[in-house]
Amino acid sequence: METVFEITGLTKIYRTGDVEVRALRGIDAELRAGELAVLLGPSGSGKSTLLNILGGLDVATAGRVTFKGRDLTGFSERQLTTFRRDHVGFVFQFYNLIPSLTARENVALVTEISPNPMDPGEALEIVGLGDRVDHFPAQLSGGEQQRVAIARAVAKRPEVMLCDEPTGALDSQTGILVLQALAQTNRELGTTTAIITHNVAIGGLADRVFHFADGQISRHEANAKRLDPREIHW
């Protein structure tokens, strides 16, 4: 498979006064085109820091990240903004929907600034919400709101989907629906997908699982077969 992200010697240090926090301690890894990867580990292990650097939301202290051969670590803030807009879809634990807009309108906020978007209704169909396009967030369940957030990311036709604890605020049954939407997007659109979680069971969905501890990847493993989200035992 084509390498989408190549990560070499990546280090991130946060400084507050005389205090240093080493969030990443020399990460080496790659993410491949079309794969679904799970970044697994406890809070504070460096998963979110790595995801934010891959998505152009943060910059490394040292090391290198390339996106399809382009050196992201050398990008200006303007270049990173363009990179995020054109190539990356984000899904976070909290949905960040605008309460006064319908599901369709929330998705359309992204499509209006994307170079090659799909119709908002089509994106909502992909995540199983074709019949809820005119509902406001307050009229949707937590799982439905998260699926609107996924549709908003998908509608950009991104090459990469970066998902930070997308089921963290949901019960298990609702979480399964959200994971089904992410797995379907990965499978049907071929979007390289990385999911952060502390839930070991979710690793079964992945092509590869990266285990994090103390700012490092302690090991990574490939699954012989990806599980369907409905096969997961939470």
C-alpha positions as CSV (number, residue, x, y, z in Angstrom):
1,M,0.0,0.0,0.0
2,E,1.0,3.6,-0.6
3,T,2.4,5.3,2.5
4,V,0.2,8.3,3.4
5,F,2.0,9.5,6.6
6,E,5.6,8.7,7.4
7,I,6.6,9.6,11.0
8,T,10.3,9.6,11.9
9,G,11.8,10.4,15.3
10,L,8.8,12.6,16.3
11,T,9.2,14.4,19.6
12,K,6.9,16.9,21.3
13,I,7.7,18.8,24.5
14,Y,5.3,21.1,26.2
15,R,6.9,23.8,28.5
16,T,5.3,25.8,31.2
17,G,7.8,27.9,33.1
18,D,10.5,25.5,34.3
19,V,8.3,22.4,33.8
20,E,8.7,20.2,30.8
21,V,6.2,17.5,29.7
22,R,7.5,15.1,27.1
23,A,4.3,14.1,25.3
24,L,6.1,12.2,22.5
25,R,9.5,10.6,22.8
26,G,10.7,9.7,19.4
27,I,7.8,8.1,17.5
28,D,8.5,6.1,14.3
29,A,5.5,4.8,12.3
30,E,3.6,5.0,9.1
31,L,0.0,5.0,8.1
32,R,-1.0,3.5,4.7
33,A,-3.5,4.4,2.1
34,G,-7.0,3.1,2.8
35,E,-6.2,1.4,6.1
36,L,-8.1,1.7,9.4
37,A,-5.6,2.1,12.3
38,V,-6.4,2.2,16.0
39,L,-4.2,4.1,18.4
40,L,-4.7,2.4,21.7
41,G,-3.5,3.5,25.1
42,P,-4.3,5.2,28.4
43,S,-4.9,8.9,28.9
44,G,-1.6,10.8,28.7
45,S,0.2,8.3,26.6
46,G,0.7,10.6,23.6
47,K,-2.1,9.4,21.2
48,S,-3.9,12.8,20.9
49,T,-0.7,14.7,20.6
50,L,0.4,12.5,17.6
51,L,-3.1,12.9,16.0
52,N,-3.0,16.6,16.3
53,I,0.4,16.8,14.7
54,L,-0.7,14.5,11.8
55,G,-3.8,16.8,11.3
56,G,-1.8,20.0,11.3
57,L,-3.4,21.2,14.5
58,D,0.0,21.2,16.4
59,V,3.6,21.1,15.5
60,A,6.4,18.8,16.6
61,T,9.4,19.8,18.7
62,A,11.7,17.6,16.7
63,G,11.5,14.8,14.1
64,R,9.6,14.7,10.8
65,V,6.2,13.9,9.4
66,T,5.6,13.6,5.7
67,F,2.2,13.4,4.0
68,K,2.4,11.6,0.7
69,G,6.1,12.7,0.5
70,R,5.5,16.3,1.5
71,D,7.2,17.4,4.7
72,L,4.5,18.7,7.0
73,T,7.0,19.7,9.7
74,G,8.3,22.4,7.3
75,F,4.9,23.9,6.6
76,S,3.9,27.4,7.5
77,E,0.7,28.1,9.4
78,R,-1.0,29.1,6.2
79,Q,0.1,25.9,4.5
80,L,-1.1,23.8,7.5
81,T,-4.5,25.5,7.2
82,T,-4.8,24.6,3.6
83,F,-3.7,21.1,4.4
84,R,-6.4,20.7,7.0
85,R,-9.1,22.1,4.7
86,D,-8.2,20.1,1.7
87,H,-7.1,16.7,3.0
88,V,-8.2,16.0,6.6
89,G,-11.5,15.2,8.2
90,F,-11.7,15.5,12.0
91,V,-14.1,13.7,14.4
92,F,-13.8,14.5,18.1
93,Q,-15.4,13.1,21.3
94,F,-17.7,16.1,21.5
95,Y,-19.7,16.8,18.4
96,N,-19.3,20.6,18.0
97,L,-22.5,21.0,16.2
98,I,-24.2,24.4,15.9
99,P,-27.6,24.1,17.8
100,S,-29.4,26.6,15.5
101,L,-28.6,24.7,12.3
102,T,-30.1,21.5,11.0
103,A,-28.1,18.4,10.3
104,R,-27.9,19.3,6.7
105,E,-26.8,22.9,7.5
106,N,-24.1,21.7,9.9
107,V,-22.6,19.5,7.2
108,A,-23.0,22.3,4.6
109,L,-20.7,24.5,6.7
110,V,-17.8,22.4,5.6
111,T,-18.8,21.7,2.0
112,E,-19.0,25.5,1.3
113,I,-15.2,25.8,1.8
114,S,-14.0,22.4,0.5
115,P,-12.6,22.1,-3.1
116,N,-14.4,18.9,-4.0
117,P,-17.3,18.3,-1.6
118,M,-20.2,15.9,-1.8
119,D,-23.7,16.9,-1.3
120,P,-24.5,17.2,2.5
121,G,-27.5,14.9,2.0
122,E,-25.3,12.3,0.4
123,A,-22.9,12.4,3.4
124,L,-25.8,12.0,5.8
125,E,-27.1,9.0,3.9
126,I,-23.6,7.4,4.2
127,V,-23.9,7.5,8.0
128,G,-27.5,6.4,8.1
129,L,-29.2,9.7,8.7
130,G,-30.9,10.3,5.3
131,D,-34.2,10.7,7.1
132,R,-32.9,13.2,9.7
133,V,-31.4,15.9,7.5
134,D,-33.8,18.6,8.6
135,H,-33.6,17.8,12.4
136,F,-31.7,20.2,14.8
137,P,-29.1,18.8,17.2
138,A,-31.5,19.0,20.1
139,Q,-33.9,16.6,18.2
140,L,-31.1,14.0,17.8
141,S,-29.7,11.5,20.1
142,G,-26.0,11.6,21.1
143,G,-25.1,8.9,18.6
144,E,-27.0,10.7,15.9
145,Q,-25.2,13.9,16.6
146,Q,-21.9,12.1,16.4
147,R,-22.9,10.6,13.1
148,V,-23.7,14.1,11.9
149,A,-20.2,15.1,12.9
150,I,-18.8,12.2,10.9
151,A,-20.9,13.2,7.9
152,R,-19.5,16.7,8.2
153,A,-16.0,15.3,8.0
154,V,-16.8,12.8,5.2
155,A,-18.5,15.5,3.1
156,K,-15.1,17.0,2.4
157,R,-14.0,13.8,0.6
158,P,-10.9,13.8,2.8
159,E,-8.0,11.5,2.1
160,V,-7.5,11.1,5.9
161,M,-10.0,10.8,8.8
162,L,-8.6,11.5,12.3
163,C,-10.9,10.5,15.1
164,D,-10.2,11.3,18.8
165,E,-12.2,9.1,21.1
166,P,-15.3,9.3,18.9
167,T,-17.3,6.9,21.1
168,G,-16.0,8.3,24.4
169,A,-19.2,10.0,25.4
170,L,-21.5,7.3,24.2
171,D,-23.0,4.1,25.6
172,S,-21.9,0.8,24.0
173,Q,-24.9,0.3,21.7
174,T,-24.7,3.8,20.4
175,G,-21.0,3.6,20.1
176,I,-21.4,0.6,17.8
177,L,-23.5,2.6,15.4
178,V,-20.8,5.3,15.3
179,L,-18.1,2.8,14.7
180,Q,-20.2,1.2,11.9
181,A,-20.4,4.6,10.2
182,L,-16.6,5.1,10.5
183,A,-15.9,1.6,9.2
184,Q,-18.3,2.0,6.3
185,T,-16.7,5.3,5.3
186,N,-13.2,3.7,5.4
187,R,-14.4,0.8,3.3
188,E,-16.5,2.6,0.7
189,L,-14.5,5.8,0.3
190,G,-11.0,4.3,0.9
191,T,-10.3,7.1,3.4
192,T,-7.2,6.4,5.6
193,T,-8.7,6.4,9.1
194,A,-7.0,6.6,12.5
195,I,-9.1,6.2,15.6
196,I,-7.8,7.0,19.1
197,T,-9.3,5.0,22.0
198,H,-8.5,3.6,25.4
199,N,-11.0,0.7,24.7
200,V,-9.1,-2.4,23.9
201,A,-12.1,-4.0,22.2
202,I,-12.1,-1.4,19.5
203,G,-8.7,-2.6,18.3
204,G,-10.6,-5.5,16.7
205,L,-11.9,-3.2,14.0
206,A,-8.5,-2.2,12.7
207,D,-6.1,-3.3,10.0
208,R,-3.4,-2.4,12.5
209,V,-3.3,-1.5,16.2
210,F,-0.6,0.9,17.6
211,H,-0.1,0.5,21.4
212,F,1.0,3.7,23.2
213,A,2.7,4.1,26.6
214,D,4.6,7.0,28.0
215,G,4.9,8.9,24.7
216,Q,6.1,6.0,22.7
217,I,4.7,3.2,20.5
218,S,5.4,0.2,22.6
219,R,4.3,-2.2,19.9
220,H,2.1,-2.5,16.9
221,E,0.2,-5.5,15.4
222,A,-1.8,-6.4,12.4
223,N,-5.2,-8.1,12.6
224,A,-5.6,-11.1,10.2
225,K,-9.3,-10.0,9.9
226,R,-11.1,-6.9,10.8
227,L,-14.2,-7.4,13.0
228,D,-17.5,-5.9,12.2
229,P,-18.4,-3.4,15.0
230,R,-21.4,-5.6,15.9
231,E,-18.9,-8.4,16.9
232,I,-17.2,-6.2,19.5
233,H,-17.7,-7.1,23.2
234,W,-17.3,-3.9,25.1
